[in-house]
Amino acid sequence: MTPGSNIPLSAARVTVDVAAPVRLDVSGLLLTADGKVRSDDDFIFYNQPSGPGVTYRSGGGTAPDAIIVDTSALPPGIEKIVVTASPDAAGQTFRGIEPTATIRNADDSSVLASFTPPQLGDETALVIVEIYLRNGQWKARAVGQGYANGLAGIATDFGVSVEEPAAPAQQPVTPPPAPAQAPVAPPAPPVTTPAAPPAPATPPPPAPGAGKINLDKGRVSLQKNQTVSLIKGGRPLLSSVKMGLGWEPAYRGKDIDLDASVIAYGPQRNHVDSCYFGKLQIVGGAIRHSGDNLTGEGGGDDEVITVDLGRLPQEVTGLVFTVNSFSGQKFTEVAKAYCRLLDGATGEELVRFDLTSAEPQTGVMMAKLIRQFSGEWEMTAIGDFVKSRTVRGMVKPAAQSL
């Protein structure tokens, strides 16, 4: 296929797989006649892999990711499915790594058409093909519309809510191609009006317990429920982080055995694995625990968990860092507890969260790291207490915090 060309679909169920020399994130959006999603539930991607009539399928790094469309199962009012892709490596463009979309019969895998967008440059995301309804017939069209602001630009244009710092209206890098034959409707034009008024040039500091910030101004001290995006200067800052957790012996001089753990979850809040003193490595060694500290004695971090973000498998989309009082004392008996995020390569402290107001419980969810659909990671301070002396009892409440 060439840009703007279209074909009638001879199968009700089709698979669109997108291959490239690098790993891609592929997604699909269900659009109404006005070219918009009905809600964020119509954005189908690795963190939300299924919707009515549309499914995301991961290739696991060894095969292309794909969007499967069952036109017979699409809800009334949905007239178009757009298939998008962006490089998995944050900030990477499509220059020199042009992707190929292959449209197949989902039942027998026979090839119906293929399309490689030409002349790509600074695009970091593409609308590659679309499956659309015209005069009662489902068709596929080659698009190849590029964006320089990643999947966030595409998502915003089609009406998906994206929680990012205010930015100018999204503009495509390359104009949408004209259809090869009339009367096929052209791709929906980019939205030029922001969903919300832009923030002032110098935004005020976030209110306690709210708001999202990044690391542009250096080290961040988080308050409960506050989020920091692990980017600096608009780019992801690091691929390896260390979460240091520290505390002091209980008041009245008694030792206290606190155990730091991290619980890994998948896109459906499903429990993947837990890393703690009894299991010092999980997910192929991408998450490692320093070992158990039985007393809290000594300066600095008492237990350290190292997370190699770049090696985490795609099925891990969320991490929750927890601390439990294995010895049974309540956190009101702990002199102080904190967690801090360090650059895994340099040891530089990036983010700190001090637990300043304890509750009489034996477990606390300190912080969470969430992978965004754009590929970046965000850390949010939690500070919620739970009755549990072990990480096993934290799995369910931690999942609810995601």
FIDOSE-692366 format. One line per 4 residues: their letters; for each residue y, x, z of C-alpha. Coordinates in steps of 0.001 Angstrom, whole numbers. Layout:
a	Y:X:Z; ...
***
This chain:
mtpg	0:0:0; 3630:979:-484; 6608:1:1724; 7290:-3719:1329
snip	4024:-4545:-445; 1718:-7245:890; -1807:-8553:468; -3473:-11855:1409
lsaa	-6023:-11449:4181; -9567:-12311:3174; -10760:-12293:6805; -9603:-14321:9814
rvtv	-10168:-11370:12161; -8674:-8021:11207; -8395:-4645:12894; -5389:-2398:12309
dvaa	-6160:1163:13383; -3495:3847:13247; -4520:7493:12848; -2438:10694:12887
pvrl	-2966:14424:13555; -1774:13783:17144; -2600:11184:19791; -640:7948:19290
dvsg	241:4973:21460; -369:1830:19409; 839:-1639:20332; 1214:-5134:18927
lllt	3838:-7846:19438; 3359:-11589:18913; 6494:-13040:17318; 7751:-16556:16708
adgk	9664:-17714:13623; 12889:-16210:15026; 11289:-12751:15174; 11115:-12626:18986
vrsd	8384:-12590:21611; 8098:-15684:23797; 7875:-13489:26897; 6849:-9969:27902
ddfi	3239:-11215:27876; 3404:-11074:24067; 3689:-7273:24120; 115:-5944:23818
fynq	-477:-2262:24592; -2644:9:26749; -1157:-1309:29997; -1515:-4955:28900
psgp	-4449:-4823:26472; -5029:-8480:25647; -3152:-11613:24729; -3911:-14842:22872
gvty	-5511:-13782:19600; -4439:-10132:19899; -6248:-7237:21603; -5501:-3544:22062
rsgg	-8464:-1154:21687; -8231:2442:22844; -9843:5147:20753; -10260:7273:23881
gtap	-8675:10278:22219; -11539:10698:19748; -10818:7719:17477; -7637:5904:16451
daii	-6192:3252:18754; -6245:-201:17167; -4798:-3688:17363; -7268:-6501:16652
vdts	-5794:-9790:15418; -7783:-13040:15337; -5527:-15301:13274; -7635:-18350:14149
alpp	-6973:-17788:17871; -3217:-17234:17699; -1249:-19885:19608; 933:-22414:17766
giek	4363:-21030:16982; 3237:-17421:16540; 3917:-16514:12911; 3850:-12732:12906
ivvt	2123:-9804:14602; 3850:-6441:14246; 1819:-3283:14825; 3756:-303:16177
aspd	2967:3315:17029; 4600:6272:18736; 3379:9813:19524; 1757:10047:22948
aagq	3683:13262:23699; 7090:12222:25009; 9966:13135:22698; 7761:14085:19742
tfrg	8866:12796:16346; 6789:11762:13343; 8113:14644:11252; 5091:16237:9591
iept	2559:13955:11318; 2766:10834:9171; 363:8168:10476; -1986:6055:8383
atir	-2632:2421:9208; -5958:1023:7986; -6473:-2725:7880; -10145:-3682:8205
nadd	-12270:-6782:8386; -12954:-6854:12126; -16447:-8275:11634; -17910:-5721:9206
ssvl	-15290:-2881:9350; -14757:-3009:5573; -11376:-1655:4483; -8886:-4217:3191
asft	-5876:-1913:2758; -4253:1264:4066; -652:2446:4352; 1034:5777:5130
ppql	4826:5531:5625; 6589:8183:3497; 9510:10495:4276; 9474:10396:8073
gdet	11785:12596:10130; 13350:11959:13544; 11536:8699:14205; 9731:8544:17550
alvi	8316:5050:16971; 7414:2947:13946; 6762:-624:13002; 3960:233:10608
veiy	2488:-3029:9369; 2775:-6705:10133; 357:-9600:9914; 2319:-12723:9048
lrng	1915:-16362:8060; 3417:-17552:4766; 2845:-21033:3291; -329:-21463:5324
qwka	-1773:-18088:4264; -2078:-15062:6548; -1001:-11836:4873; -464:-8172:5732
ravg	2628:-6232:4755; 3424:-2519:4853; 6696:-1922:6733; 7340:1666:7865
qgya	10533:941:9823; 11374:3846:12152; 13247:4159:15446; 14668:7269:17128
ngla	14516:5763:20637; 10787:5235:20958; 8873:2082:21742; 11704:992:24032
giat	13877:494:20948; 11252:-1566:19171; 10439:-3613:22261; 14102:-4386:22904
dfgv	14700:-5444:19296; 11882:-7975:19529; 12986:-9372:22889; 10792:-7513:25385
svee	12517:-6703:28680; 12725:-2927:29130; 13913:-1616:32509; 15875:1444:31495
paap	19456:2665:32062; 21859:732:29861; 22223:2238:26406; 23897:1366:23101
aqqp	22241:-1321:21017; 19026:-108:19416; 19411:939:15778; 16602:1741:13347
vtpp	16471:5206:11798; 15285:3894:8449; 16220:470:7083; 13467:-2099:6721
papa	12013:-2056:3198; 12618:-4927:834; 9508:-6998:155; 7702:-6202:-3061
qapv	7467:-9833:-4084; 9424:-12973:-3228; 9573:-15145:-1274; 8169:-12978:1524
appa	10613:-12898:4428; 12031:-9444:5222; 11375:-7844:8594; 13506:-9210:11399
ppvt	16831:-7331:11569; 17510:-5241:14668; 19306:-7016:17470; 22807:-5647:17799
tpaa	23822:-7406:21003; 22502:-5884:24240; 20522:-8218:26470; 22900:-7404:29309
ppap	26408:-5943:29519; 26342:-2151:29347; 26753:-212:32559; 30040:1605:33158
atpp	30212:5219:32012; 29894:6411:35601; 27648:3915:37375; 27949:3519:41128
ppap	25146:4928:43294; 22184:2574:43703; 22210:244:46650; 19740:977:49452
gagk	16264:-226:48610; 17038:-1003:44961; 17711:504:41583; 16208:3206:39395
inld	17613:6683:38887; 16538:9918:37232; 16670:13610:38085; 19781:14499:36077
kgrv	21747:15242:39257; 18992:17208:40951; 16885:16392:44014; 16661:12726:44974
slqk	16183:11230:48437; 14543:7856:47997; 14890:4805:50162; 12226:2140:50472
nqtv	11529:312:47162; 13815:2660:45225; 12519:4111:41947; 13193:7440:40253
slik	12268:8147:36640; 10767:11620:36275; 13024:12582:33393; 15994:14904:33151
ggrp	18455:14970:30280; 16573:12116:28631; 13285:14037:28435; 10217:14068:30667
llss	10662:16902:33125; 7182:18055:33949; 3508:17626:33276; 2171:18709:36674
vkmg	3387:17514:40063; 2415:18117:43664; 2753:15426:46287; 3251:17046:49673
lgwe	2766:14930:52789; 3778:16093:56230; 3942:14866:59799; 4274:16197:63311
payr	1840:15785:66237; 2115:12508:68094; 4591:12091:70900; 3465:13211:74353
gkdi	1821:16256:72765; -1335:14603:71458; -2792:15758:68165; -2994:13228:65390
dlda	-5300:13397:62383; -3511:11865:59421; -5287:11850:56064; -3383:11911:52783
svia	-5029:10293:49759; -4228:9140:46263; -5801:6082:44655; -5990:5917:40845
ygpq	-5813:2572:39035; -6234:1300:35485; -4035:-1096:33505; -5515:-4206:35131
rnhv	-4989:-2792:38652; -8661:-1882:38559; -9726:872:40965; -10675:4018:39033
dscy	-11255:6488:41912; -9811:7821:45165; -8992:11440:46022; -9112:12280:49747
fgkl	-10519:14849:52180; -14071:13717:51379; -13568:13906:47603; -11191:16725:46741
qivg	-11200:16267:42948; -11277:13186:40729; -10799:12268:37040; -12118:15583:35761
gair	-10032:17697:38137; -6691:16248:36980; -6116:15186:40615; -6906:17685:43388
hsgd	-6603:17543:47181; -5798:20601:49334; -8197:19631:52131; -8012:18024:55558
nltg	-5447:18878:58250; -6765:17619:61570; -3678:17969:63765; -415:18112:61825
eggg	366:21483:63415; 2389:24021:61464; 5499:23815:59345; 5757:22477:55823
ddev	3388:20131:54047; 212:19361:55966; -1746:18127:52947; -939:18534:49248
itvd	-2259:16535:46311; -1792:18083:42855; -1628:15750:39860; -1799:17119:36318
lgrl	-67:14244:34554; -801:15718:31144; -4564:15678:31799; -4827:12190:33243
pqev	-7005:9979:31037; -5333:7004:29380; -7220:4585:31608; -5245:5894:34610
tglv	-1857:4163:34550; -966:4042:38247; -1331:6234:41331; -674:5153:44926
ftvn	-245:7825:47617; -1395:6738:51058; -1657:8151:54582; -4107:6950:57225
sfsg	-4400:7708:60928; -8075:8577:61092; -7791:9310:64813; -6560:5768:65424
qkft	-3027:6326:66719; -366:4005:65355; 2433:5397:63207; 4855:4562:66023
evak	3206:7499:67810; 3913:9945:64982; 6992:12111:65386; 7842:11859:61687
aycr	6150:11482:58345; 7405:12193:54848; 6243:12670:51310; 7893:14818:48675
lldg	7300:15387:44978; 7325:18969:43744; 7344:20543:40306; 3760:21753:40005
atge	4821:24905:38132; 7857:26066:40134; 7376:24406:43527; 10893:22951:43306
elvr	11350:19824:45409; 12385:16922:43190; 12039:13783:45298; 11709:13154:49046
fdlt	10940:9985:50983; 11181:10075:54782; 9393:7404:56754; 12180:6679:59204
saep	11074:3327:60649; 7391:3223:61545; 5288:213:62442; 2332:-12:64863
qtgv	-322:286:62155; -2843:2954:61118; -2194:3079:57363; 865:3379:55155
mmak	1404:3283:51399; 3981:6008:50904; 4758:6003:47167; 3424:5157:43733
lirq	3575:6804:40313; 3470:4433:37342; 3034:5431:33698; 5540:3548:31515
fsge	4688:2368:27993; 7148:5001:26728; 4934:7693:28268; 7234:8731:31111
wemt	6275:8393:34770; 8269:6690:37512; 7967:7229:41252; 8752:4393:43659
aigd	8960:4714:47440; 6847:1997:49089; 6749:2480:52879; 4489:-536:53555
fvks	2124:-424:56518; -1492:-1598:56565; -4169:-1849:59240; -6668:733:57985
rtvr	-7893:4079:59276; -9475:5119:55950; -8535:5158:52277; -11290:2649:51562
gmvk	-9292:-46:53310; -6190:847:51278; -7627:166:47817; -6903:-3573:47735
paaq	-3388:-3574:49279; -2412:-559:47165; -3492:-2402:44006; -1267:-5310:45015
sl	1696:-2927:45296; 1482:-1918:41607
***
